[in-house]
Amino acid sequence: MSKKAKTIFLGLCIIGSFFIYCVYYYSNMIKNAPFRYSDFEYVAIQYGSRDSMLNSYNSATQDYQYLDRENKIVKKKLKLSSDDLLFLHRKAMEMGFWNVEDDMTTPRTDSITGRVVPRYILEFKYKEKGKTVTMDADYPGNQKMMDAAKTTIETVLERINIANAR
């Protein structure tokens, strides 16, 4: 075997081994991902003041309920497209929603303090797992977690409003 052939053989062995390892490693990583869109079932959100969570949406039942400008409850069926749901799933992944705390509520000393502060309950449900986050708008905790949860909630509400306007 010539020197050139030996060099090519050695290079192919190293590069080939590395390529096979990468395919094996990343395929297992993707297959075992904790939240896959193929397992996605629904997204649900509730929001309002602590004592009356009148605004809600559930993509599985397509039930949408909200208060209009005259403070009347409006109930309707609203379907989010599969593109909307995929966008919400990817946005939650991008923002790190899976890593935020489940309970981001502010402890209250009495029942009057913070009554008008908005509370949000956002749930992403998958076949085997799910993530539910309860958040108060005045949560004093970790700012990065607060921003991730807040951005995800705003994105969900924005998609619901866009679908409602269609």
Order of alpha helices (4+ residues) and beta strands (2+ residues): alpha-beta-beta-beta-beta-alpha-beta-beta-beta-alpha
